[in-house]
Amino acid sequence: MVDKVVSLESAIATISDGDTVCVSGFVGIGTPESLLRGIEERFLTHAIPKDISLLFAAAPGDGKDRGLNRLAHPGLVKRAVGGHWSLVPKLGALAMQNKIQAYNLPLGCISQLYRDIASGKPGMFSKVGLHTFVDPRQTGGAINDCTQEALVELQEIAGEEWLFYKSIPVNVALIRGTTADPLGNITMEREALTLDMLPIAMAAKNSGGLVIAQVERIAAPGSLSPKEVIVPGNLVDCVVVSEPDEHLQTYQTPYNHGFSGRMKSLVDTLEPMELSERKIIARRATMELPVNGIVNLGIGMPEGVGSVANEERIIDCITLTTEAGVHGGVPQSGLDFGAAINASAIIQTNQQFDFYDGGGLDLACLGMAQVDQYGNVNVSRFKDRFAGAGGFINISQNARKVIFVGTFTAGGLKIEIANNELKILQEGRNKKFIKDVEQITFNGPYTAEQGKEVLYVTERCVMRLTSQGLKVTEVAPGIDIKKDILAHMDFAPIVDNPAVMDVRIFAERPMKLRKEMLEIPISERLVFDEEANTVFANLGGLDISTAEELDALDRESNAFFLGLGRKVNIVTNYDGISIAPVLQTKFMNLLGQLEYDYFLTATRYTTSAFMRQKLGHELANRSIPPHIFESREEAANYLAQKLAAE
């Protein structure tokens, strides 16, 4: 038997000058801190290894000295290709100073590229990044002038534009797990995430490279359950046992059973946010959460949405996710970001982005640093600071609905909340709504062409993306549009009698969203557009569990449509609808009766493939054309085309 457990010095000695080193980690989760310290100490002592290239997806760092910040020494790194850079500022400074070649590619694309490197493919095709700074027609992801090699190409396939991300062979992979046996089998039972440990190891091994694993303990041979082994021993060349202080579960938390899923934690005891501009923004964004929808929350300001959802007791009505691979639970913030308390599932990061890129997200809530007159958003690069895009491009480009959140101005903003009104005491030094963003991380016009719903939520107003630019749709009580909004923008948005933001947002007490989200009266679920002769019916989250509830739906629906006095077109949302099995036949009969009595044309939509199939089958059995789509836009477009043809 070969014992692969070696000293830190012996493992690091296998890294040579010029090697491409792929490093795991999401903030501090899964970051091999001991191995990175070993590389730093060997370089400072022996000037070896020199001129290495780094490949990483999420930034393995704490924003100060740990993680990849350890490797930010002149001569140690020659090139770095990364997805998120804000937590590796020392490395980012070398890039901004033109001292290393550097690229910023979408986190999800790098994560997925690991698999294609492992399978020997020349690269990966994706639409992610089109019309952003990653597009070769802009910078191709290059950060500075000394970065000349093209890692991304624009190609046309079947008349459509695609980006081709080139494979990068890996000489050394640095990964992390919880337990190893002498054969190198790696488990991750105490880790908060599984990340991409397996595809990173495969990418290195199939590139002819080495795999070095950091763990916290060694198990006896043959004692590890094969189902718990994340990285098989045949892929691992050597194992280093770390000291506890360099193997924290996150940079903020030594260990939490709730993160690893080994035990459920109490979430009712979590402290609610204090009432501030951050909570105002989080509350307004929380109001957009779709019942039974799948949601991604970005780092920073969006993290507050999870806290508000927990406070409002609607956390069980949605599935919150993070790009790191978490489904369900309560996502964490700060240096715990990426982890979640009481997650229902934790999958690999590359798998999460497969789901995201394919349209699996109903809603994404992301931050915004700069917004311009076209609705473009920049979160990645500024004059003297480089943050990187992370998963922002994958998520914002592919979610069905996007909410950007952030304060209206930045740097010294002070507000006062009194009597359910907002007052600006001191304006921020920096404008966020400027004429042109410094870098396009999200392309507004490209998204507007697709008809996607995009909101920009601040503490003082809400704006919506239109084909003509940004439109102010809501204003906070107490805010003067000219003095507090228009005076602090470098462009003129569309202003057409905006509504007042919900006053509950500005009160200390909870907003009681649960009852509102789950118990919407039928009268509020039906909206008639007289000019278009179309009713928009929102049955999202409707729960019919008793015969009395179904009878009430029957009475109120018939009364509403009868009261219109004419037949109408209808577009209906069936997302998250729940009908007791014993009532399903009667419910479908009601839909058939309404169709024959009141509808000219009916279209329906739901993101659930199962619901589309089931509903379509039941309607077809009643000789009713199903016309069921995945999104409201598709349903409305079908209706518009049908009416135009008539």
Phi and psi in degrees as a GROMACS rama.xvg file:
@    title "Ramachandran Plot"
@    xaxis  label "Phi"
@    yaxis  label "Psi"
@TYPE xy
-90.3022  125.163  VAL-2
-92.2472  113.686  ASP-3
-90.4609  1.28656  LYS-4
-78.9976  119.495  VAL-5
-131.975  172.746  VAL-6
-75.2485  160.023  SER-7
-58.4485  -43.5396  LEU-8
-62.5697  -40.4657  GLU-9
-66.8593  -39.0904  SER-10
-66.8711  -46.7226  ALA-11
-66.8142  -27.6496  ILE-12
-64.1574  -15.8206  ALA-13
-79.0572  -10.4772  THR-14
-87.2424  126.995  ILE-15
-107.26  164.492  SER-16
-55.6574  136.79  ASP-17
80.5056  0.286888  GLY-18
-66.8706  148.807  ASP-19
-92.0329  116.374  THR-20
-110.975  119.164  VAL-21
-95.8124  127.024  CYS-22
-117.37  128.558  VAL-23
-79.5053  168.757  SER-24
129.782  142.477  GLY-25
-130.889  100.734  PHE-26
59.6255  -113.868  VAL-27
-104.095  -3.65157  GLY-28
-77.9292  122.282  ILE-29
73.5718  9.87461  GLY-30
-84.5737  123.571  THR-31
-80.1568  76.9  PRO-32
-60.0451  -42.2416  GLU-33
-61.8399  -43.0792  SER-34
-64.9681  -40.1457  LEU-35
-67.6869  -39.5894  LEU-36
-62.5532  -38.5128  ARG-37
-62.1741  -41.2585  GLY-38
-63.6662  -44.6629  ILE-39
-61.1948  -47.4463  GLU-40
-65.7582  -37.6485  GLU-41
-67.4286  -38.268  ARG-42
-67.7145  -44.2714  PHE-43
-67.4742  -27.5826  LEU-44
-89.3063  -42.0982  THR-45
-120.819  -0.090003  HIS-46
60.4633  31.5838  ALA-47
-135.89  136.828  ILE-48
-84.7406  156.865  PRO-49
-113.619  154.049  LYS-50
54.4945  41.4536  ASP-51
-79.4907  159.296  ILE-52
-108.931  135.485  SER-53
-104.967  141.607  LEU-54
-130.524  121.226  LEU-55
-150.447  150.441  PHE-56
-94.1026  -73.9734  ALA-57
-88.0045  150.806  ALA-58
-69.3829  109.472  ALA-59
-80.7357  89.7369  PRO-60
-173.036  168.763  GLY-61
-111.071  8.91829  ASP-62
81.9584  1.87635  GLY-63
-134.205  -92.1684  LYS-64
-118.016  -16.1991  ASP-65
-91.9073  173.842  ARG-66
68.0298  -141.202  GLY-67
-67.5939  -13.1104  LEU-68
-60.0178  -25.5599  ASN-69
-63.2244  -25.7202  ARG-70
-95.9212  5.6406  LEU-71
-82.5314  62.6444  ALA-72
-118.286  133.503  HIS-73
-53.9321  128.878  PRO-74
96.8461  -24.1456  GLY-75
-76.6814  -47.4567  LEU-76
-108.712  132.496  VAL-77
-101.525  -37.1626  LYS-78
-146.969  146.459  ARG-79
-137.797  131.633  ALA-80
-121.435  112.91  VAL-81
-140.636  160.959  GLY-82
-92.6368  -44.4908  GLY-83
-126.982  133.231  HIS-84
-120.452  -10.9401  TRP-85
-64.376  -26.4629  SER-86
-95.0415  5.34504  LEU-87
-124.086  58.4014  VAL-88
-62.5113  -30.6849  PRO-89
-67.4219  -39.2442  LYS-90
-69.7561  -40.259  LEU-91
-62.2211  -34.8208  GLY-92
-63.7859  -39.1014  ALA-93
-61.5868  -37.232  LEU-94
-67.6513  -45.4475  ALA-95
-66.0721  -28.8894  MET-96
-86.8821  6.28962  GLN-97
64.9792  27.6801  ASN-98
-94.2144  -15.5688  LYS-99
-137.404  153.866  ILE-100
-72.0285  137.867  GLN-101
-150.277  142.285  ALA-102
-131.139  147.078  TYR-103
-120.988  109.63  ASN-104
-114.49  156.93  LEU-105
-56.2144  133.562  PRO-106
-53.0458  -45.707  LEU-107
-62.996  -36.3477  GLY-108
-69.3373  -39.3418  CYS-109
-64.3514  -44.2351  ILE-110
-58.2795  -44.5738  SER-111
-71.5021  -30.7212  GLN-112
-64.9474  -29.5728  LEU-113
-52.1715  -41.6032  TYR-114
-66.7962  -38.4526  ARG-115
-73.7136  -31.6894  ASP-116
-63.8216  -43.9164  ILE-117
-61.8284  -36.4027  ALA-118
-88.8471  5.44819  SER-119
78.221  17.2476  GLY-120
-82.2787  154.096  LYS-121
-71.4617  -15.1488  PRO-122
166.876  -163.123  GLY-123
-137.905  136.782  MET-124
-93.5114  138.931  PHE-125
-158.157  151.146  SER-126
-88.6474  -9.74091  LYS-127
-65.2425  125.78  VAL-128
106.317  -12.5462  GLY-129
-57.3119  134.552  LEU-130
65.3928  19.1179  HIS-131
-115.31  -175.614  THR-132
-64.4912  -16.0204  PHE-133
-75.9226  -23.4131  VAL-134
-62.6648  131.565  ASP-135
-57.51  -20.3099  PRO-136
-73.8661  -10.6889  ARG-137
-108.649  -98.561  GLN-138
-115.767  -8.13125  THR-139
65.8614  18.5589  GLY-140
86.6046  -4.22461  GLY-141
-69.7445  137.881  ALA-142
-91.4912  -32.1417  ILE-143
-141.171  -179.857  ASN-144
-72.3779  -27.4755  ASP-145
-81.6874  -1.74104  CYS-146
-96.0194  104.139  THR-147
-112.715  -30.4933  GLN-148
-66.0869  135.051  GLU-149
-85.3852  113.322  ALA-150
-95.3378  -11.422  LEU-151
-128.538  130.981  VAL-152
-120.195  146.376  GLU-153
-92.2391  125.062  LEU-154
-133.085  156.228  GLN-155
-113.546  128.26  GLU-156
-129.412  122.574  ILE-157
52.1035  39.2882  ALA-158
80.5432  3.99606  GLY-159
-116.285  146.905  GLU-160
-81.0422  136.259  GLU-161
-135.797  154.78  TRP-162
-102.556  136.599  LEU-163
-109.724  114.979  PHE-164
-94.2851  119.001  TYR-165
-75.12  144.214  LYS-166
-68.2754  150.217  SER-167
-127.485  103.567  ILE-168
-57.1965  141.817  PRO-169
-109.944  124.499  VAL-170
-86.9214  -36.2174  ASN-171
-140.273  133.32  VAL-172
-113.065  129.345  ALA-173
-107.949  112.885  LEU-174
-124.548  175.923  ILE-175
-144.425  144.073  ARG-176
-144.354  -172.596  GLY-177
-93.9236  -54.4775  THR-178
-126.911  141.855  THR-179
-130.058  152.603  ALA-180
-103.786  173.171  ASP-181
-59.8857  -20.8949  PRO-182
-82.6321  -7.03434  LEU-183
95.101  5.00651  GLY-184
-66.061  133.942  ASN-185
-119.26  128.916  ILE-186
-112.159  167.12  THR-187
-137.597  37.092  MET-188
-65.437  -25.688  GLU-189
-102.567  2.52553  ARG-190
-83.1502  150.023  GLU-191
-78.2539  -21.827  ALA-192
-144.323  156.766  LEU-193
-95.4613  -21.5199  THR-194
52.3317  -134.497  LEU-195
-121.639  36.281  ASP-196
-57.6332  -43.8545  MET-197
-67.5664  -53.033  LEU-198
-64.7419  -30.7321  PRO-199
-64.1226  -45.0674  ILE-200
-63.0198  -42.3147  ALA-201
-64.2303  -39.9501  MET-202
-61.0618  -43.7202  ALA-203
-67.5102  -46.6403  ALA-204
-62.2266  -43.3925  LYS-205
-81.161  -4.86473  ASN-206
-93.6273  2.89672  SER-207
80.9931  19.232  GLY-208
-101.631  -169.484  GLY-209
-112.27  151.966  LEU-210
-122.817  120.549  VAL-211
-114.188  126.645  ILE-212
-114.431  135.825  ALA-213
-101.533  130.889  GLN-214
-134.703  171.957  VAL-215
-103.724  -10.1573  GLU-216
-161.817  161.405  ARG-217
-117.315  134.545  ILE-218
-103.763  161.613  ALA-219
-67.5624  150.724  ALA-220
-56.023  134.198  PRO-221
78.0373  5.00147  GLY-222
-92.6274  -12.3477  SER-223
-85.1767  135.817  LEU-224
-68.3043  128.487  SER-225
-59.9353  -28.562  PRO-226
-73.6237  -19.6591  LYS-227
-93.0587  -8.88998  GLU-228
-75.0381  117.182  VAL-229
-87.3225  -40.0556  ILE-230
-120.644  114.975  VAL-231
-64.5015  148.058  PRO-232
-60.1703  -28.7623  GLY-233
-67.1299  -13.4773  ASN-234
-93.6076  -10.9234  LEU-235
-105.645  131.417  VAL-236
-93.3292  -39.0344  ASP-237
-152.961  155.671  CYS-238
-125.979  134.878  VAL-239
-118.625  130.122  VAL-240
-88.426  123.853  VAL-241
-91.3054  155.082  SER-242
-72.8661  150.873  GLU-243
-55.9179  -36.7024  PRO-244
-71.81  -10.4196  ASP-245
-112.12  16.2111  GLU-246
-138.477  46.7206  HIS-247
-71.3153  151.747  LEU-248
-62.6379  -42.6311  GLN-249
-137.488  169.056  THR-250
-65.9408  -15.3986  TYR-251
-103.396  -28.8541  GLN-252
-125.894  118.599  THR-253
-57.3656  -47.327  PRO-254
-166.505  136.434  TYR-255
-137.769  119.011  ASN-256
-58.2226  -31.7747  HIS-257
-66.0028  -27.282  GLY-258
-74.5395  -40.381  PHE-259
-83.9123  -12.5158  SER-260
81.26  11.0749  GLY-261
-78.3513  -15.5612  ARG-262
-159.922  144.627  MET-263
-81.0531  138.267  LYS-264
-105.221  155.891  SER-265
-77.9888  122.209  LEU-266
-100.093  -15.5419  VAL-267
-65.7799  -19.7512  ASP-268
-88.1953  -3.28869  THR-269
-65.1637  134.214  LEU-270
-69.6079  131.428  GLU-271
-71.0275  158.871  PRO-272
-67.7319  148.553  MET-273
-74.8471  153.458  GLU-274
-72.1323  113.377  LEU-275
-153.206  -177.27  SER-276
-61.2348  -33.521  GLU-277
-65.6175  -41.4673  ARG-278
-71.883  -36.8854  LYS-279
-55.8361  -49.0603  ILE-280
-64.5606  -45.0554  ILE-281
-62.9855  -39.5569  ALA-282
-63.0965  -45.9613  ARG-283
-64.3057  -38.742  ARG-284
-67.1492  -36.8896  ALA-285
-60.7833  -31.6029  THR-286
-63.2289  -17.3093  MET-287
-90.9855  -4.81342  GLU-288
-61.9645  129.529  LEU-289
-83.4664  132.261  PRO-290
-59.3076  129.665  VAL-291
63.7138  15.7638  ASN-292
-86.0138  165.713  GLY-293
-107.443  126.611  ILE-294
-128.928  143.021  VAL-295
-112.462  135.009  ASN-296
-113.321  126.816  LEU-297
-78.5789  178.912  GLY-298
-80.9455  150.818  ILE-299
90.374  -131.288  GLY-300
-52.91  -40.4513  MET-301
-62.7155  -20.9544  PRO-302
-58.8691  -27.3148  GLU-303
-64.686  -22.6906  GLY-304
-63.5696  -39.3143  VAL-305
-63.6695  -40.2316  GLY-306
-64.8258  -44.5268  SER-307
-66.0099  -41.8518  VAL-308
-60.3356  -36.9961  ALA-309
-69.1028  -42.1474  ASN-310
-64.0098  -36.6635  GLU-311
-83.622  0.962944  GLU-312
60.3122  37.9256  ARG-313
-116.924  9.75869  ILE-314
-61.593  -27.292  ILE-315
-83.1238  -6.1682  ASP-316
-91.7977  -7.16044  CYS-317
-136.918  166.692  ILE-318
-114.521  106.387  THR-319
-82.5203  139.692  LEU-320
-132.743  159.19  THR-321
-124.505  153.877  THR-322
-63.1328  -17.955  GLU-323
-67.7022  -19.4339  ALA-324
129.795  4.30076  GLY-325
-84.3052  136.833  VAL-326
-122.218  125.454  HIS-327
81.7369  178.066  GLY-328
78.9061  -164.763  GLY-329
-113.099  105.21  VAL-330
-59.9052  145.607  PRO-331
-99.8598  169.948  GLN-332
-123.815  -179.401  SER-333
60.1453  -138.423  GLY-334
-78.0758  -0.181074  LEU-335
-91.7821  -2.21337  ASP-336
-56.7916  138.425  PHE-337
107.881  -33.6419  GLY-338
-86.0176  165.25  ALA-339
-145.537  145.771  ALA-340
-82.1281  128.484  ILE-341
62.6937  41.7961  ASN-342
-60.8725  147.701  ALA-343
-86.2742  -23.793  SER-344
-158.152  148.273  ALA-345
-131.193  115.813  ILE-346
-115.32  174.637  ILE-347
-67.8876  152.152  GLN-348
-62.3199  -42.3029  THR-349
-62.7954  -35.1523  ASN-350
-68.8787  -37.646  GLN-351
-61.2506  -41.8533  GLN-352
-73.2483  -27.4577  PHE-353
-58.4058  -44.4454  ASP-354
-65.6963  -46.0683  PHE-355
-61.6806  -50.7143  TYR-356
-63.5837  -27.6506  ASP-357
-81.4594  1.14034  GLY-358
96.5647  20.2811  GLY-359
-74.5232  -16.5131  GLY-360
-86.43  126.784  LEU-361
-77.9062  -32.6426  ASP-362
-151.706  140.259  LEU-363
-123.774  135.94  ALA-364
-118.537  114.38  CYS-365
-129.989  161.373  LEU-366
-80.0251  169.719  GLY-367
-146.979  129.965  MET-368
-103.253  -38.8989  ALA-369
-137.814  139.92  GLN-370
-133.252  136.735  VAL-371
-112.888  -176.793  ASP-372
-62.0602  -19.6837  GLN-373
-95.1729  -4.18264  TYR-374
89.8309  4.31839  GLY-375
-65.9106  147.918  ASN-376
-124.45  138.856  VAL-377
-120.438  123.737  ASN-378
-127.943  4.18479  VAL-379
-107.902  -33.2916  SER-380
-148.826  139.464  ARG-381
-137.057  175.672  PHE-382
-47.4484  -54.8205  LYS-383
-117.928  15.9445  ASP-384
-143.046  139.358  ARG-385
-125.627  118.523  PHE-386
-104.319  -35.5828  ALA-387
86.7236  161.32  GLY-388
-88.8397  -26.1865  ALA-389
57.6359  -137.959  GLY-390
-88.4707  5.95811  GLY-391
-55.809  -43.4121  PHE-392
-68.9972  -47.4425  ILE-393
-54.2253  -47.3112  ASN-394
-72.3517  -50.561  ILE-395
-66.555  -28.7859  SER-396
-80.3176  -23.152  GLN-397
-117.881  -13.5145  ASN-398
-67.654  147.921  ALA-399
-67.6983  -32.1294  ARG-400
-140.692  140.831  LYS-401
-127.294  134.586  VAL-402
-120.765  120.343  ILE-403
-96.2387  132.765  PHE-404
-125.405  145.938  VAL-405
169.21  160.536  GLY-406
-66.9114  155.555  THR-407
-68.1574  -37.7483  PHE-408
-129.367  167.793  THR-409
-131.901  153.944  ALA-410
87.2165  80.1416  GLY-411
94.1648  8.55578  GLY-412
-62.3433  130.886  LEU-413
-130.11  134.621  LYS-414
-127.447  167.306  ILE-415
-134.611  136.643  GLU-416
-118.324  115.963  ILE-417
-147.506  137.454  ALA-418
54.6957  41.3407  ASN-419
60.4775  27.1016  ASN-420
-128.712  157.089  GLU-421
-109.007  135.376  LEU-422
-130.259  133.881  LYS-423
-88.5559  111.936  ILE-424
-84.0967  -39.2113  LEU-425
-146.292  124.731  GLN-426
-76.7793  148.137  GLU-427
-66.9315  151.879  GLY-428
-72.0489  -27.9445  ARG-429
-112.689  128.799  ASN-430
-76.3342  142.839  LYS-431
-101.973  -27.6753  LYS-432
-98.9941  96.538  PHE-433
-117.176  171.133  ILE-434
-65.0488  -47.4718  LYS-435
-139.243  131.908  ASP-436
-71.6084  155.298  VAL-437
-73.8841  -29.1817  GLU-438
-150.075  139.352  GLN-439
-91.9976  104.317  ILE-440
-93.0647  -27.5308  THR-441
-134.437  128.852  PHE-442
-97.9458  111.202  ASN-443
-65.6188  -55.1619  GLY-444
-58.736  -40.4797  PRO-445
-61.4498  -38.8589  TYR-446
-74.0083  -39.2587  THR-447
-61.7827  -35.8299  ALA-448
-60.1244  -30.2955  GLU-449
-83.9932  -5.16076  GLN-450
73.5594  20.4538  GLY-451
-78.6667  143.914  LYS-452
-81.1271  124.426  GLU-453
-133.197  126.816  VAL-454
-116.978  150.235  LEU-455
-121.887  108.129  TYR-456
-106.743  122.821  VAL-457
-123.335  178.713  THR-458
-71.6433  -19.5266  GLU-459
-115.358  -12.5963  ARG-460
-164.296  165.879  CYS-461
-123.254  134.495  VAL-462
-122.307  154.826  MET-463
-123.422  142.033  ARG-464
-78.7907  127.102  LEU-465
-125.609  171.931  THR-466
-66.6059  -17.9016  SER-467
-97.4136  -0.361694  GLN-468
122.041  -155.928  GLY-469
-86.893  139.533  LEU-470
-123.633  127.518  LYS-471
-75.5685  117.753  VAL-472
-108.262  -23.9888  THR-473
-142.978  145.945  GLU-474
-131.254  139.012  VAL-475
-67.817  144.584  ALA-476
-60.4773  135.38  PRO-477
94.1521  -7.74126  GLY-478
-96.3451  133.36  ILE-479
-93.6519  122.239  ASP-480
-58.7308  -47.4846  ILE-481
-69.1071  -46.8498  LYS-482
-76.45  -40.5962  LYS-483
-99.3942  -15.2962  ASP-484
-118.735  -67.218  ILE-485
-61.8224  -34.016  LEU-486
-68.069  -14.4195  ALA-487
-116.924  26.6814  HIS-488
-125.813  145.169  MET-489
-90.0889  6.83769  ASP-490
-148.396  163.772  PHE-491
-99.4227  113.784  ALA-492
-77.6022  172.019  PRO-493
-78.4859  126.657  ILE-494
-125.855  113.371  VAL-495
-139.417  81.832  ASP-496
53.0337  60.6661  ASN-497
-67.1311  154.162  PRO-498
-79.8702  167.344  ALA-499
-89.1701  133.562  VAL-500
-60.0696  147.44  MET-501
-53.9839  124.036  ASP-502
-65.9711  -20.9057  VAL-503
-62.2527  -25.0675  ARG-504
-61.6186  -27.5211  ILE-505
-104.279  14.5597  PHE-506
-106.272  155.832  ALA-507
-68.7662  -37.8397  GLU-508
-74.6319  157.835  ARG-509
-57.5368  155.6  PRO-510
-86.1003  -9.37674  MET-511
58.4074  51.2231  LYS-512
-74.4565  -25.9999  LEU-513
-58.7419  -49.7257  ARG-514
-61.5763  -40.6957  LYS-515
-66.1191  -41.1699  GLU-516
-72.2592  -33.8413  MET-517
-101.048  -18.1707  LEU-518
-125.497  51.3942  GLU-519
-74.0542  126.151  ILE-520
-60.9373  148.282  PRO-521
-57.6816  -36.1358  ILE-522
-61.553  -28.6949  SER-523
-89.8987  -9.76824  GLU-524
-87.5938  -12.052  ARG-525
-115.364  119.553  LEU-526
-123.2  124.775  VAL-527
-103.106  122.583  PHE-528
-97.3926  99.0329  ASP-529
-62.9071  -40.4156  GLU-530
-62.0907  -40.2584  GLU-531
-89.6941  -5.0016  ALA-532
52.7903  43.3539  ASN-533
-132.447  134.831  THR-534
-101.246  132.424  VAL-535
-104.372  114.859  PHE-536
-106.648  123.807  ALA-537
-105.549  97.4111  ASN-538
-97.9531  11.6485  LEU-539
-57.5247  127.963  GLY-540
75.9615  2.71325  GLY-541
-63.4599  129.59  LEU-542
-120.731  109.729  ASP-543
-110.315  104.985  ILE-544
-114.651  -10.5818  SER-545
-130.339  158.356  THR-546
-63.138  -32.953  ALA-547
-65.3276  -39.7401  GLU-548
-66.125  -38.2651  GLU-549
-69.2689  -38.7242  LEU-550
-62.0789  -38.7157  ASP-551
-65.3602  -40.8773  ALA-552
-61.6832  -41.6615  LEU-553
-59.7344  -52.1099  ASP-554
-61.6261  -50.3443  ARG-555
-68.4648  -37.2272  GLU-556
-66.4997  -47.0799  SER-557
-63.3896  -39.5849  ASN-558
-63.6832  -40.41  ALA-559
-63.8101  -51.9338  PHE-560
-70.6988  -34.9883  PHE-561
-63.4007  -36.8328  LEU-562
-68.0979  -19.7789  GLY-563
-72.3601  -25.5337  LEU-564
74.1799  13.0763  GLY-565
-162.526  163.521  ARG-566
-78.9611  146.366  LYS-567
-133.654  166.061  VAL-568
-87.9903  155.428  ASN-569
-143.498  140.828  ILE-570
-122.93  121.958  VAL-571
-121.544  134.792  THR-572
-94.8212  122.524  ASN-573
-111.176  15.1311  TYR-574
-63.4725  129.511  ASP-575
70.769  13.8147  GLY-576
-72.4279  142.087  ILE-577
-133.968  118.39  SER-578
-120.472  126.441  ILE-579
-55.3784  137.622  ALA-580
-51.4609  -39.4593  PRO-581
-70.555  -13.9154  VAL-582
-106.46  -1.32644  LEU-583
-66.1128  -39.6326  GLN-584
-63.8584  -44.6907  THR-585
-64.843  -36.4998  LYS-586
-63.8402  -45.1046  PHE-587
-65.6533  -35.4505  MET-588
-63.0132  -37.4924  ASN-589
-63.2441  -43.6676  LEU-590
-60.1189  -40.7729  LEU-591
-63.9534  -42.4086  GLY-592
-63.4775  -44.0805  GLN-593
-62.7732  -39.5468  LEU-594
-59.8685  -49.951  GLU-595
-70.2196  -33.7653  TYR-596
-85.4479  -31.5228  ASP-597
-129.365  -13.7669  TYR-598
-105.993  137.665  PHE-599
-83.9038  -53.1878  LEU-600
-139.051  136.441  THR-601
-125.24  127.975  ALA-602
-124.235  152.634  THR-603
-137.175  156.423  ARG-604
-148.789  149.121  TYR-605
-161.775  143.684  THR-606
-77.4456  -10.8224  THR-607
-84.1147  115.949  SER-608
-63.3397  -36.9451  ALA-609
-62.6856  -44.4424  PHE-610
-65.0711  -39.4616  MET-611
-60.9603  -42.9888  ARG-612
-67.5055  -46.2082  GLN-613
-66.2948  -45.7542  LYS-614
-63.9526  -42.4039  LEU-615
-61.3446  -40.6175  GLY-616
-64.6946  -45.5362  HIS-617
-66.0551  -39.8869  GLU-618
-68.1342  -40.5613  LEU-619
-62.5022  -36.8234  ALA-620
-63.1377  -21.177  ASN-621
-103.381  16.003  ARG-622
60.0763  33.8307  SER-623
-108.934  124.392  ILE-624
-59.607  122.476  PRO-625
-65.2712  -51.4136  PRO-626
46.4526  58.8515  HIS-627
-108.498  130.773  ILE-628
-125.379  173.258  PHE-629
-86.6964  -24.9571  GLU-630
-138.658  161.292  SER-631
-61.7553  -38.4489  ARG-632
-60.7589  -43.7609  GLU-633
-65.0009  -41.5677  GLU-634
-65.1013  -43.8932  ALA-635
-67.3417  -38.7109  ALA-636
-64.4869  -39.917  ASN-637
-61.3948  -44.2512  TYR-638
-62.688  -43.2775  LEU-639
-62.4192  -42.3427  ALA-640
-65.7167  -39.094  GLN-641
-65.7128  -43.5478  LYS-642
-66.7943  -37.6078  LEU-643
-65.1763  -36.6501  ALA-644
-68.4004  -28.8661  ALA-645
